[in-house]
Amino acid sequence: MPAKGLTARRGYGWAHQQLRERVKRAVHASGVRCARCKLLIAPNQQWDLDHDDYDRSRYLGASHRLCNQRAKTGRIHPPAPALSFFNS
């Protein structure tokens, strides 16, 4: 596994960085749905440029960071939202 730190050291070279920048503009314009859960990614939410689970040379698109992390651990579906009266 490549060392953490610079994106190039982790295997994300120039082409990945250029693609991420293009997707970033779309996310900040609030027009991108998560490749995993299909919900909109808010401009202030953390997100990843998500890879195909079986072929890291292919991209799925933008995913909520939590959705991407859950996919790595096999917990693909997010938990159901709490009922609103729990937030009172």
Rosetta blueprint (number, residue, H / E / L):
1 M L
2 P L
3 A L
4 K L
5 G L
6 L L
7 T L
8 A L
9 R L
10 R L
11 G L
12 Y L
13 G L
14 W H
15 A H
16 H H
17 Q H
18 Q H
19 L H
20 R H
21 E H
22 R H
23 V H
24 K H
25 R H
26 A H
27 V H
28 H H
29 A L
30 S L
31 G L
32 V L
33 R E
34 C L
35 A L
36 R L
37 C L
38 K L
39 L L
40 L E
41 I L
42 A L
43 P L
44 N L
45 Q L
46 Q L
47 W E
48 D E
49 L E
50 D E
51 H E
52 D L
53 D L
54 Y L
55 D L
56 R L
57 S L
58 R L
59 Y E
60 L E
61 G E
62 A E
63 S E
64 H E
65 R H
66 L H
67 C H
68 N H
69 Q H
70 R H
71 A H
72 K H
73 T H
74 G L
75 R L
76 I L
77 H L
78 P L
79 P L
80 A L
81 P L
82 A L
83 L L
84 S H
85 F H
86 F H
87 N H
88 S L
